[in-house]
Amino acid sequence: MIHAIEATIDESGYIRLTEPLPIKGGYRAFIAVLDEPPGNAPETALLSEDSLSADWARPEEDEAWSHLQ
């Protein structure tokens, strides 16, 4: 069973999960520390998607990127 959950680590090294972890009992874990401070980049990307989709969903864009598909 593998679960990937976002978390933040404070200055004291305490890990805080952003959502509940649906497990029972004790398990081993692997922690990957990203070289960036916590922020709202994913939320910002989601919020800008609607405004950018008008530009992305054009036939000219499909043609320009077709060689990569």
N, C-alpha and C positions, 0 to 999 in steps of 0.2 A: 504494500500500500504506500503510494507516494502522494503527498499533498504539497502544493506550493502555495504559500501564503505570504503576503507582504507584511513587513514589520519595520519598526524603527528601533534604533539603539540610542539610548541617551548617553550623556557624558560619563555616567557611572557604569556603563556597560549593561544596563538592564534592557532586555528585549521586550518590546510591546507589540503584540500582534494587532493588525488592523481589523481582524474579524475572528470569530471563534474558530477553534480548531476541532473538527468533528472526530475526535478519537477517544477511546477509553483505555485506561491503563497507561503504562509508561512505554516510551519508544525512544530510540536514538534519533538524532536530528543532525542535519548538515546545515550550517549557516554560511551564506555567501554575503560578504560585506561589499556593497557597491561603493565606488569612489565618487560619490556625489551626495550632497545633503538631501534630506527628505524634502519633497516639494510637491507641487501640484501639476507637474508636467503631464501625467496621463489624463487628468481631469481637463487641463487646458486643451489637449489634443481632441478630446471628445467634444468639448464645447465649440471648437472651431470647425468641426467636421461638416456641419450643415452649411456654413458660409463658404467653405472651400469646395464642397461637393458640386456646387453650381459650375465651377470651373473644371473640376475633375471629370464630370459626366458628359463631356462633349465629344462628339465623333473625332474632332481634331486631336484630342488627347489620346483616344484609343489608337488612332493611327500612329501618333508619335511614339507610343510605347509598345506597339505590336511586335517589334523585333525582339523584345525581351520575354515574350510569352511563350 
